[in-house]
Amino acid sequence: MKLQRKSGLRALTVGAVAITGALVLTACGSDDNSGSSATPSSSGAAGSSAPASSISCAKGSILASGSSAQQNAIESWVKNYQQACPGATINYKTSSSGEGVVDFNQGTDAFAGSDSPLKDTEVASSKKVCAGGEGISIPMVGGPIAIGYNLPGVDNLVLDAPTLAKIFNSQITSWNDPAIKALNPGATLPSTKIQTVHRQDESGTTDNLTKYLKGAAPSAWPYEHAKAWAGKGGQAAAKSSGVAALVKQTEGSIGYFELSYATAESIKTVKINTGASAPVEATSANASAGIASAKIVGTGADLSLDLGAAYTTKTDNAYPIVLVTYEIACDKGNKPANLPLTKSFLNYISSTDGQAQLTAAGYAPLPDEIATKVRSTVAALS
């Protein structure tokens, strides 16, 4: 990724993390088979120290790969874990959610990172590598998808789902359109042409944004959600870093990316009118409140989430455009050589201390109810 994120987690050196390519999130829970524990001495969050409680260490080396949406989080977590546990090496290769699942189902990885839960066909394939079990989706990282814009003189832009959908589908093309003016009665909106920016590559971020548009404004967004962009018009850019860079340099533009990109590049973000008492800003805390509306729809040990209720929530301070990334692991039948370190690491990142590292990077900790179930699921991996 070309963009050098200036968030605290980006400041971590990849050298402390044996990671190939650009990092992704993945993790392993905690069986303390090493008999040792240590307290990490530093954290990926800028200017902060690592959590005071111990990490139960395991030794060994594991491979993982997949989604890049969790990059800042994985850098921080792996750095903390490996500082505390010098006998452990976690090699995570950032690629894509789809490639991570393929690697996992080919038996290459101890776990994979994915922006979407496993499909039925992928679960069926996983049974070949999960002896007596199957691959399950474990939610681990939440976060807001920020809508960033570049409109000098307009600092508190408010949009709602139908207006946003029409903007990204080229049905609203100027910033002083009546629909935008109605949502921003105190703002002086210019007649500047709107330049939308979207991902040119297939992306979980696009998939989750379009899930929101389809869920919250179905009449204004006529397409099904997908990783490939379907809206009319606009300009395409590679990866979230490219979208953010183009928005920053183009007056009149609007695009979407993880909150950490907006923070790193000082890009203003849209507040969403959800019907709550006040428009909702894209923040970690507000995203967690939105994700709290999610329902667990997986069966057995699988914790796949349905975020549909988050898209239409009117709860105060609940941001509706959210993304959840999953760690993919075998519920049973994990390779004996990988299991101790996989569980130990996943246990750390799902812990209160591990989740507490997310906010500084622009992510959202899991709501307590979901996090509790995640910890139980990780503890039961075998």
N, C-alpha and C positions, 0 to 999 in steps of 0.2 A: 504494500500500500504506500502510495507516494506521500500522502498527507502525514506529516509528523504531528500526531496529536499531542497537544500540550497539557492534557489532563495529567494528573499525578501518576496514574498507572502507566501512561505511555513513557514516563520518564524512567521506568524500569529497564534495565539492560537485559536483552535477550540472552546475553552470555550466561546469566545465572540460570537460565531455563534451557534445557537441551531441546530445542524446538526447531523443526524443519519448516522452511517457507515462512508464512506469516501465521501467527498463532491462532488457535481456536480453543474453545472451551471444551473441557472434558474432565472427568473426574473420577475419583475412586473413594469409596467410603472407608470405614475404619474398623479393621480387626487388628488389634495390636499384637502381631505375631513376633515383633522384634523384641518386645519387652522393654523398649526404650521410649522415652518421650522427651520433648524439648520445647522450649518456648522460642518462637521465631523472634529475631531481633529487629526486623524492619518490615515495613509494609509498602505495598505499591502505591498507596494513596499519598499524594504530595504532602510533605510536611507532617505526616502522621507516623506513629509507631505501630508495630504489629500488636495483635491482641494479646492480652496479658495471660490468657489461659494456655494450657499445653496442647500440642498436637500429638496424638498417639501415632508414632512412626511405624512404618513398615519399610523393609529393604527390598531392593530389586530395581528393575527397569521395565517400563511398559511403554507401548506405542499407542497413540490415539490420533484422530484427525477429524476434520469436519468444518462446521460453521465458523465463519470469521466474525460474526456479530458479537461474540463474547471475548474478543481479543484482549481488550484491556483487563478484563476480569481474570482471564487465565494467566496473563503475565504476572499479575499480583499474587494470585494463589500459588502458582508454581514456585515463584521466588520465595514466598513465605515458607512453603512446605519444604523445599529443598534446603533452605537455610537451617530449618529445624531438624531436618532428617538427612544428614549428609550421605547416608547409605542408599538414598532413593534417587532415581532419575526418571522423569516424566517427559517423554518426547511427544510433543503435540504438533502435528502438521496442519496448518490452516489451508483449507481448500474450499470446499462448499459442503452444505448439508448433504446433498446427494452423494458426493464422493465419499464423505465420511461413512455414510450408511453402507455403501458398497464395500469399502474397506473392512468395516465391521463384519459384514455378512460373508466376507471371504476369509475371515479368521485372522486378518492382519492386525487388528486393533483390539486392545482391551476394552475400549469404549469409544464412542463417537459423539460428536456434537452436532445437533440438528436444530434448525429453526422451526421445524414442524415434527409432530409425533410420527412414529412409524405407520406406514400404510399396511393394510392386511397382507398384501403380497410380500412386503418386506419382513413382516413378522414370520410368515411362512418360511421364507428363505433363511431367517436367523436360526431356525431349529436345527439346521445342519451344523452350526458351530456352537450352539448352546446345548450341550449333551443333557437330554432329559428336561430341558427348559426352552425358553424363547427370549428374544430381545424385547425389552420393555423401555418405555419412554419415561424419563424421570425429569420433571421440570426443575431447573436450577437457577436460571437468571431471568429476571424480568427487566423491562425497560420501556421508556417512552420512545415512540418514533416522533421526532420533532419535525414540524413543518417550518422550515427556515425561509426567510424572505429578505429581500434587499430593496427597501423603499425609503430613501432618505426623507427625514421629517415625520415619518410615521413609526412611532415607537411601541405602540400597544395595539397591534392589529388583532381584531377578533373575526373569526370565521366560524361557520357551522358546517355540518356534514354535507348538506345539499349544495351549498355555495362552493365548498372545497371540491366536491365531485365535478361540478360544472366548470370550475377553473381548470382542473387537470384534464378535462375532456374538451377543452377549447370552446365551451359554450359561453363562458364569461371571459372576455379578452382585454378589458381595460380596468385599471385600478379604481376608477370612479364609477363603476357600474352601480346601478341602484341597489342591487342585492348586497354589495359590500358596504355601500354608504349606510344602508339601514342598520347594519350590524355595528357600525362605527360612527354614531351620530356626532361625536365631538372631534373627529379627525378631519383634517384637510387632505383629501385624497386627490392625487394628481390624475391626469388623463393618460398617464404613461401606459403603454401596452404591456400586458402581462406576458412574461416569458417563463413558461413552465419548464422544469428540468426533471428528468426521470432517469432511472437506471437503464443502461443499454444492455447489461448482462442480466441473466436470470438471477433473482435475488429473493431471499426470505423476507427482506425488508419490504420489497414490493408486494410480495404475497400477503404479508400482514397488513400493510396499508390498504390494499384493495379488499381484504376481508372487512376492514372497518368501513370503507366507502360503500361496499355492497350491503353490509349489515345495517348501517345507520342511514343510508340514503339510497335505497334500491331503485327508486324511480329516476334518480339523477345519475346513477352509475350503472349502465346497462350491461356491464361485463361481469363474468364470473371472476372470482379472485384467482390469481395465478402469479407464478414467479416471473413470468415475462410480461412486460408492460403492454397494455392493450389500449390505453387512452389515445385520443386523437391529438396530433400536433405535438408541440413541445420539442425540446432538445434533449438528446441522450448523452449520458456521461458514464464512464466506467466506475463501478464501485461507489460506495457512499462517499469516499474521499473525493472522487471526481465531481459528484453532484454538489457537494458542499463548496468545492473550489469554484465551480461555475456560478453558483448562487452568489458567492462573495464578490466575484468580479463583474457581475452583470446587474446593472440597475434595472429594477422592475421585475426581477426574477423571483421565483418561488420553487422550492424543492423539498425533498424529504430525506431524512437520514437519522441515524442514532444521535441521541442528545449530546454525546461526547464530542461529535464533530462541530455542532453549533457552539458548544462551550469553547473548544479549542480555537475556533476561528472567529469568535465574537460575532456570530450571526444571530440576528434577532429571530425569535420564534413566535409563531401564531398562538394565541389563546383560543381555545375551542368553546363555543357556546353550546352546551349540552342540554340546556333547559334547567340547569342548576341555578342557585341564587346568584352566581357570578361566573363569568367565563373562567375556564380552567387552564392553567399554565402547564407546560411540559416540564415536570420536575420528577425526581426519583420518588419522592414521597407521594405525589399525586398519581404516579403510575402504579405504585403498590396498592393504592386505594382502588384504582380501576381494576387491577388484576384480582382484587379480593372478590369481585363479582363472578369470577370464573367458576365453572363447574367441572369437577373431575368426572370424565366420561369413560376412562379406561376401565378394564375389568381385571380382576385378579391383582397382581402386583403392578400392573401398568397404571401410570398416573397422567395419561393424556388429558389435556384441558380443553374445554369449550369456552372460548372467550366472547361468545356472542352477547352475553349480558353486559360485558364491559363496554361494548360498542354503543349501547343505547342507554347506559346508566345516566341518571340525573342526580346522583349523589353528589353533594358538595365536595369539591376538591378531588374528584375522581377523574383522572385524565383517561380518555377513551381510546386513544390510538396507541396500543401497547403491543409488545412482542414478548414472547416467552421462548427461551431456548432450552432444549432438552439434552440430557446425557443419555445415550443409548448403551445399555449393558444387558447381559444375560441375567435373568432372574435366578436361574439355576444352570449349572454346567459351565461356569466360568473356568478357564484354564487354571489349574492349581498354581502354576508359577506366577500368574497375574493377579489372582484374587486378593491376596493380602494387601498389596499396594493399591490396587484399584479401590477396594473398600475404604482403606485408610484415607486416601485422598478425597474420595467422594464424601466421606464422613466429615472431613474438615470443611470442604467448601459449602456443605449444606448446614453446617453448624451455625449457631448464633454469631460466633466470631467471624466465620468465613463470610456469611451473608452481610455482615456489617461493613465489609470492605467494598461493597458494590456502590454505595451512594457516591463516594468521592470520584468514581469513574463515570458517573452519569447513568448507571444502571439502577434497578429497583430491587431491593430485597424481596424475597417471596413473602406473601402474607403468612401470618403465624399458622393458620389452620392448614394451609398447603405445605408449609415447611415442616410441620410436625409429621405429616404423612410421608414426606420425602425422606426424613431421617429414619423412620421405621422401615421403609422400603430398602434403603441402603443397608441398614443393619442386617436385613434378612437375605441379602445376596449370598449365593452359595455356589 
